[in-house]
Amino acid sequence: MEQSKALNQQSQWLLPWQWIVPLFCLLCALLMTEYQSRQLVEQRQNQALQQLVGISGQLRSFVEAELNTSLYMSLGLASHIRASDGKLSEKEMLFLLQNLLEQGKHIRNIGLAPDNILTLIYPVQGNERALGLNYKTYRNNGLRLGS
């Protein structure tokens, strides 16, 4: 009887402590799960950021290539005009301007302004008012095109 009483007292004493180990293990498992999920979210965010940086780099490269194409074609035309000392017929200039406009996807119109006076423009249609524009007067008087 004494032995069962001692065993009963011991089991009553162990009853609160026997839940601590499983609760501690459960708490550790929850903490590890939370840590792992946060690491996974951070990893996915980093991957998404890397993809975004890659895509934006490609977009930047595309935009630069498109702009540089028009720029280099315009510089080529300017060099051709300089090489011929500006002695090109209007027919030849219109041919060059027309080809430049057709090849440059982002060029809407192009004009020549020797001595800062716009004397030749392509296409003329829709740009008639700009012909004869003196850029020196335009800049000094603060005039606005289209007004």
Secondary structure, 3 states (H helix, E strand, C coil): CHHHHHHHHHHHHHHHHCCHHHHHHHHHHHHHHHHHHHHHHHHHHHHHHHHHHHHHHHHHHHHHHHHHHHHHHHHHHHHHHHHCCCCCCHHHHHHHHHHHHHHCCCCCCEEECHHHECCEEECCCCCHHHCCCEHHHHHHHCCCCCC
